Each structure stands twice: as C-alpha cells, then as structure tokens.
Amino acid sequence: MPTLDSISGTVAILDKYGFNFQKRFGQNFLIDANILDKIVSGAGVTKDDCVLEIGPGIGTMTQYLCERAKYVIAVEIDKALIPILKDTLSPYDNVTVINNDILKTDINEIVEKYNEGRPIKVVANLPYYITTPIIMGLFEKHIPLESITVMIQREVADRMSVGPGTKDYGALSLAVQYYSKPSVIAYVSPECFIPKPKVGSCVIRLERYASPPIVAKDEEMMFRIIRAAFNQRRKTLANSLANSGVTHISREGIQNILIKMGLDINIRGEKLTLEEFAKLSDLMGEV
C-alpha cells in the first residue's frame, strides 16, 4: 500500500475507490508528513492513550495515531470513506471506525466503552464549517478529556486566544479560555492539503483545566448570557440581555447590576472579561 502522507499516495487510494470530494463535508486531506508528525507529537499521544479522531478522511493521520496510541476511535460522517478506511487501516488492530455525524454521536458512551470512562485525547483535522459546535460540544457536555488538538482555520484559532475589546473576541474565545489553556503548535499552508483550502490553517492544542481558573455558580447560565451578549454585539450589554429572553431581569435591573460591578451601564459585551461575565452571571442569578 502506498504511503498516504504524500500527493501520490493520496491520489492513488482515491483513484482506487473512485472517491469524489464532498463540499458539504468540508473535506481537505493532509499530505504533509512533517505536519502530521507535529500534530500527533503536539497532542502528546502515548501508548497509554485512548484517542478520539474526528473526521479521519482516508486514514492518513489515523495511521500515525495507531502507531503511537493504545487505541483509536475514528468517527467519520462520509459513508463513501468507510471502505477506504477499512483498507488503509487494515494493518492495525487498535482502531475502531464509526460511521456517524460527530454532533449526533454519544461521545460519553464511547469514552465509557473504549476507555472505561477515563479521560481521552481528541485529535482532528476539523471541517471548518463545524469547528465551533464541535469544540463547544466537547467542553459543554463535559466529555472526560485531557486535551483537544485540532487543525482549524487560522482565523478561528486566533479567536480562541484573544482578549476583550478585539474584533475576534467572542463566545468561542470565552468558552475555550474558561475550559482550557490554548497553545499554537503549527501554522499550516494550503499547499499541505488536497484539495487546497482557500485559507491558512493552524494546529492548536487546548489543554483541559482540571478545574476552571474562574468558576461561575451556574456555568450554563453564564454561557447563555455570553451568547446573548455576542448575538447582538453592537448593542449595549443591558439591551442585548434584556431583549434576549435569557433572563426575566429588566434593562434597568441589568444596568443596576453593572453599576454594582463598577461598570458603565452602556458597556458592550465585547468589553467584559471572562471573570466579569462570571460575576455578572452570579449576580443575575441572585435576582
């Protein structure tokens, strides 16, 4: 079997199965061995680890993971790729492929079945169009995990680590920083994929905190407030929250809470730090 981490190897396996790329699945397959090695090394995968791979494609990175991990569970949405994966992963007995949409998959059940409920590591070359719901889902559903190491659009990676007052700051920034410590592993050129994406990519590792450095009394409520604040980010925070339906508190009531926090009543959500959102959520929960 030709090696998959090259143009020739990838094209050969695609031709063998007459595979056609599906735009709706955001398919871009990695063909750079150096980047593949950086991802798996950056994820810190060892023989003690159970790894969940999201979107294995033709199995290029899956092969790298199988070489280093104790066990790999690969969830692939495209049924046309399943016979290819059966072929390319045939040398390995430490992998299971699941044909399903990751957003409709019970990951807690997978963790329980394949790793006895112990924390897993997530590694993925994510389809850009569903990056945010996948990452938010992994965190908010409290999947037992050590880290998430993903290839994502560079612009999205930038949003994960910025602070208040910047145009890229938003709900994703706050969620990532609440649950994890983000660190960039590598920036990746479009030349490293087939087909080439139109944008630059970035490999980022999100190391899950054992416990968040800032804790809200009602985490779910805090994130409802955060989403509401950024759904209408040009409006004042008091107006955004009062009109959102996430609270029974009036605009004037929210303004009073902002005054109590020492904030301007006309402040916008994009100006608040994670700590301030947690405090706001706690105070609103007391009303």
BAKOL-643814 format. One record per residue (C-alpha): y, z, x. Coordinates in steps of 0.02 Angstrom, whole numbers, always signed. Each point is the difference from the previous one (the first is absolute). Layout:
N
PALO,Y,Z,X
...
//
This chain:
287
PALO,+0,+0,+0
PALO,+173,-45,+71
PALO,+120,+144,+32
PALO,+119,+22,-145
PALO,+151,+60,+100
PALO,+55,-178,+42
PALO,+60,-154,-92
PALO,-160,-95,+37
PALO,-114,+141,-57
PALO,+98,+30,-160
PALO,+10,-184,-44
PALO,-186,-22,+34
PALO,-52,+137,-123
PALO,+125,-58,-131
PALO,-64,-179,+14
PALO,-180,+58,-9
PALO,+31,+78,-171
PALO,+133,-123,-60
PALO,+121,+144,-24
PALO,+174,-31,-73
PALO,+140,+125,+23
PALO,+62,+82,-159
PALO,+188,+27,-6
PALO,-19,+130,-137
PALO,-97,+111,+120
PALO,+127,-16,+141
PALO,-133,-52,+126
PALO,+49,-14,+184
PALO,-143,+25,+124
PALO,+31,+75,+172
PALO,-54,-109,+147
PALO,+66,+102,+146
PALO,-126,+109,+91
PALO,+136,+101,+87
PALO,+82,+49,-165
PALO,-168,+41,-78
PALO,-40,+116,+144
PALO,+172,+82,-15
PALO,-28,+34,-185
PALO,-171,+80,+22
PALO,+54,+97,+156
PALO,+163,+53,-84
PALO,-99,+64,-148
PALO,-99,+110,+120
PALO,-167,-54,-72
PALO,-150,+88,+78
PALO,-187,+17,-34
PALO,+40,+155,-104
PALO,+106,-98,-124
PALO,-32,-74,-171
PALO,+124,-142,-24
PALO,+62,-82,-160
PALO,+58,-178,+32
PALO,+104,-82,-136
PALO,-9,-189,-7
PALO,-125,-43,+139
PALO,+20,-188,-27
PALO,-136,-87,+101
PALO,-43,+161,+93
PALO,+94,-25,+163
PALO,+72,+176,+12
PALO,-153,+69,-90
PALO,-106,-51,+150
PALO,+117,+96,+116
PALO,-9,+152,-114
PALO,-189,-6,-11
PALO,-10,+4,+190
PALO,+99,+162,+9
PALO,-22,+95,-164
PALO,-144,+99,-70
PALO,+13,-93,-166
PALO,+115,-130,-80
PALO,+30,-32,-185
PALO,+90,-165,-27
PALO,+78,-35,-170
PALO,+33,-186,-32
PALO,+74,-70,-161
PALO,-44,-184,+29
PALO,-180,-34,-53
PALO,+3,-164,+99
PALO,+6,+104,+159
PALO,-154,+105,-40
PALO,-131,-125,+63
PALO,+105,-27,+158
PALO,+6,+188,+30
PALO,-187,+12,-26
PALO,-18,-129,+139
PALO,+130,+64,+123
PALO,-51,+182,-19
PALO,-188,-30,+3
PALO,-20,+73,+176
PALO,+65,+170,-58
PALO,-92,+134,-99
PALO,+148,+119,-12
PALO,+103,-95,-128
PALO,+8,-18,-189
PALO,+102,-136,-85
PALO,+67,+33,-175
PALO,+65,-147,-102
PALO,+142,+81,-98
PALO,+187,+18,-18
PALO,+52,+148,+108
PALO,+127,+52,-132
PALO,-143,+17,-126
PALO,-122,+82,+121
PALO,-42,+186,-7
PALO,+31,+40,+184
PALO,-37,+184,-24
PALO,-173,-50,-58
PALO,-22,-108,+156
PALO,+53,+145,+112
PALO,-123,+116,-86
PALO,-144,-125,+8
PALO,+21,-63,+178
PALO,+84,+148,+89
PALO,-49,+151,-105
PALO,+182,+25,-52
PALO,+64,+18,+178
PALO,+161,-90,+49
PALO,-15,-185,+41
PALO,+111,-119,+97
PALO,+73,-151,-88
PALO,+25,-160,+100
PALO,+62,-162,-77
PALO,+90,-165,+16
PALO,+86,+22,-168
PALO,+53,-140,-117
PALO,+189,+16,+5
PALO,+24,-12,-188
PALO,-96,+161,-35
PALO,+38,+101,+156
PALO,+105,+131,-89
PALO,-116,+38,-148
PALO,-149,+14,+118
PALO,+84,+122,+119
PALO,+81,+101,-140
PALO,-167,+7,-90
PALO,-92,+66,+153
PALO,+127,+140,+21
PALO,+37,+46,-181
PALO,-183,+5,-53
PALO,-30,+121,+144
PALO,-141,-101,+76
PALO,-78,+103,+142
PALO,+63,-96,+151
PALO,+54,+29,+178
PALO,+106,-153,+23
PALO,+45,-173,-64
PALO,+18,-137,+130
PALO,+60,-162,-76
PALO,+68,-172,+39
PALO,+148,-25,-116
PALO,+158,-104,-15
PALO,+123,+58,+134
PALO,+136,+26,-130
PALO,-113,+121,-95
PALO,-43,+94,+160
PALO,+186,+21,+32
PALO,+22,+75,-173
PALO,-129,+133,+37
PALO,+96,+85,+139
PALO,+185,-18,-47
PALO,+110,+142,-60
PALO,+130,+26,-138
PALO,+147,-118,-21
PALO,-86,-157,+66
PALO,-37,-152,-108
PALO,-187,+12,+36
PALO,-12,+183,-50
PALO,-96,+26,-162
PALO,-150,+74,-91
PALO,-123,-68,+129
PALO,+99,+77,+145
PALO,-3,+170,-85
PALO,-184,-6,-49
PALO,-57,-50,+174
PALO,+107,+133,+83
PALO,-55,+134,-125
PALO,-185,-28,+31
PALO,-10,-67,+178
PALO,+73,-31,+170
PALO,+28,-188,+25
PALO,-13,-83,+171
PALO,+8,-184,+46
PALO,-149,-66,+100
PALO,+48,-182,+21
PALO,+112,-140,-64
PALO,-97,-158,-39
PALO,+54,-182,+2
PALO,-47,-122,-141
PALO,-93,-98,+136
PALO,-137,+133,-3
PALO,-59,-50,-174
PALO,-80,-143,-92
PALO,+89,-57,-105
PALO,+164,+56,+79
PALO,+103,+116,-111
PALO,+185,-38,-18
PALO,+52,+172,+61
PALO,-33,+113,+148
PALO,-127,+140,-15
PALO,-20,+176,+66
PALO,-147,+116,+28
PALO,+46,+176,-51
PALO,-100,+161,+2
PALO,+35,+133,-130
PALO,-73,+164,+58
PALO,-29,+112,-150
PALO,+78,+172,+9
PALO,-122,+143,-28
PALO,+139,+67,-112
PALO,+169,-83,-34
PALO,+144,+67,+107
PALO,+103,+9,-159
PALO,-85,+58,-160
PALO,+59,-26,-179
PALO,-63,+121,-133
PALO,-48,-149,-109
PALO,-39,-147,+114
PALO,-32,-120,-144
PALO,+168,+43,-79
PALO,+89,-24,+165
PALO,-67,-177,+18
PALO,+45,-42,-180
PALO,+178,+54,+43
PALO,-2,-101,+161
PALO,-60,-158,-89
PALO,+132,+21,-135
PALO,+135,+23,+132
PALO,-44,-164,+86
PALO,-38,-102,-156
PALO,+187,-7,-28
PALO,+60,+36,+175
PALO,+178,-61,-27
PALO,+28,+128,-137
PALO,+42,+181,+34
PALO,-152,+112,+13
PALO,+53,+99,-154
PALO,+12,-158,-106
PALO,-163,-71,+68
PALO,-98,+157,-41
PALO,+82,+32,-169
PALO,-41,-178,-57
PALO,-175,-7,+73
PALO,-98,+107,-121
PALO,-75,+106,+140
PALO,+97,+154,-56
PALO,+74,+80,-155
PALO,+151,+58,+102
PALO,+167,-80,-44
PALO,+110,-90,+126
PALO,+117,+151,+2
PALO,-149,+115,+29
PALO,-57,-104,+148
PALO,+177,-1,+68
PALO,+1,+191,-9
PALO,-161,+5,+102
PALO,+79,-116,+129
PALO,+150,+116,+13
PALO,-119,+147,+24
PALO,-77,-97,+144
PALO,+170,-33,+77
PALO,-6,-186,-38
PALO,+129,-118,-76
PALO,-31,-27,-186
PALO,+21,-189,+28
PALO,-125,-10,+143
PALO,-130,-139,-5
PALO,-185,+31,+27
PALO,-2,-100,+161
PALO,+106,+137,+82
PALO,-124,+142,-29
PALO,-122,+58,+132
PALO,-182,+39,-40
PALO,+42,+186,+9
PALO,+142,-23,-126
PALO,-113,-96,-121
PALO,-127,+142,+10
PALO,+137,+128,-35
PALO,+69,-105,-143
PALO,-173,-13,-77
PALO,-26,+188,+15
PALO,+167,+40,-82
PALO,-25,-127,-140
PALO,-171,+78,-32
PALO,+85,+168,-32
PALO,+112,-67,-139
//
